[in-house]
Amino acid sequence: MWTEKLPKRMTYNSFMSKLPLSGRWILPLLLFALTQADCAQTANDFVGQWVMKLGQRTFLVLTIAPPKEGRSPITGFILRPQRFGTTDGHSFFGIDNKIIQEPITRSEIKDGQLTITVQNPNDPSDKDTYQLSLPDSSHLKLNMEGVPFEPSILARTQAPSTPATD
């Protein structure tokens, strides 16, 4: 029969007491950093103008404004061609030269993602919902709900932008 004693269960305090004084700050700092790394962005992190380009032409512009008192967490709109088609979410055809501005009518931030719903101004029943996430401070992933495409990548821009109409 095996009778060797198992080591005593190590607690955080017993572990920390075995570290040299110069290394005792590393574990708490690492634990803090790990808990903060997954912390979600706030609505203000999404504020700005984001563009999706097809080659050198701007295809879509998403503008997110800071929250206004008594309204949805954020406001803004999507500027895009009125009509277009796609089979994969990355190549497009039948792009109309008329631009439509769809206002954000609903938004929610949860688990680091911002979900927005936009409404077609010509048809109040035509609404699209998108999930937005920030892989870094200069790029935004835009994923249309219910569509089996990979998310589109939009870039943050400081310059006023509108979709190309040529």
N, C-alpha and C positions, 0 to 999 in steps of 0.2 A: 504494500500500500504506500502510496506517495504521501509523504508527510512534510515536505518542505513548506515552510511558511511563505505565504504570498505577501508581497510588499504591502505596507499600509497604504490605503487610498490617499492620494495626494490632493490636497486642497489648494486653492489659489494662494492662501497665505503661506502655507508650507512651501509651495513652489517659489514664491517671491522671496522667502527668507533664504533660499539656497542661491539666489542670484547675487552676484557682486553688486555693491551699491551703485556703481556706475551704469549697470544694466537694468536696474529696477524700473526705470521710467519707460523702457521700450515696450513692454507688453501692454501696459495701460494705453499708451499712445497708439499702438497698433490696433488694439481692440476698438478704440474710439474712431480711428480712421476707417476701419472696416465697417463700422455701423453707419458712418456718415457717407461712405462711398455709394451706398445704395439709396441714400436719401433722395427723394424726388426733387425735381426742380419745382419752383413755384411758378405761378402764372406769369409773374414778371420776367422770368427767364425766357419765356417764349415771345415776349414783346419785341416787335420789330417788323422789318419787311424781309420776306423770304421769296426767292425766285427759283423756278424750275426752268431750265433751259433745254432746248432741243438743238444741238449744235451751238451756233452762235446766237440763236433767236430765243427770246423769252417766250415761254409757252404759258406759264401760270404765275401769278403773283399772289402771295398770301400776306396780308397785312394784319398784324395783331396789335391792338392798342391796349394801354394799361386799363385795368378795371375802373369802372365808373361807379360811383356811389348808387346803391339801390338797383343795380343792374346785374346781369350775368357776370361771372367772374372776369371775363374779358370781352372785348368788343373787337370788331374788325370785319374783314371781308376777303373774299377770293375773287380775283379778276382772272377770267379765262375765256377762251373762245366759246361762243354760244353753242356751237355744234362741233363735234369731232368723234372719231372712232378709234378704237384700239383693240388688239387681240391679246396683248401681253403687258400693257401698262407702261411700256418703254418706247414703243414705236407707234406713231399716230398717223391717221389718214383722214381725209375729208374735213380738214381744219377750216372752220368758218372764219371770215375776217371780221365778223361782228363780235365785240367783246361784251361779256355779261359780268355784272358785279353782284355777287351773292353775299348778302350780309350774314354774319355769324349770329344765329338766333338762340343758341344754347351752348354752354360750355361747362366742362367739369374737369378738375384735375384730380387724378388718383394714381397712386403708385408711380409717380414720375412721368406719367403720360397725361397729355391734355387731349380731351375728346371735345371736338367741336361739331356742331350741326349748322349747315348753311342752307339758305332757302332761295330758290329761284324767284326773283322779283316778278316774273311774268306768270308764275304758277305757284301759289302758296302751298299746294300739296306736294310739290317737287322739292324734297329735302334730301341732302346727302350728309352722312356722318363720317368724320375722319378721326383717326387716332394719330396724335403727333407725339414724337419723342425727340430728345436732343442727344445725339451721340457725342457731340462736342458743342462748343459755344458758337461755331460758325456754320453748322449744318443741322438740318431738321429732317426727320423721316416723316413722311406723310403717307398714311395707309388708309385707303378708303374701306369703310366697313362693308362686309359682305361681298367683296371682290377678291378673287383668288390670285392677285398679283403681288409681287414683291413691293415693299414700300418705295415710293419715289423719294429721291434725295433733293432737298431744296437748300440753297445757299443763302446765308444772310447777306443783305446788301444795304449799303448806306444811301446809294443813289436812288432817286425816285424811278420806279420802273412800271412799265405797262406791257402787256403781251404784244408781241409782234402781230401786225395785221397784213403784212405783205406775203 
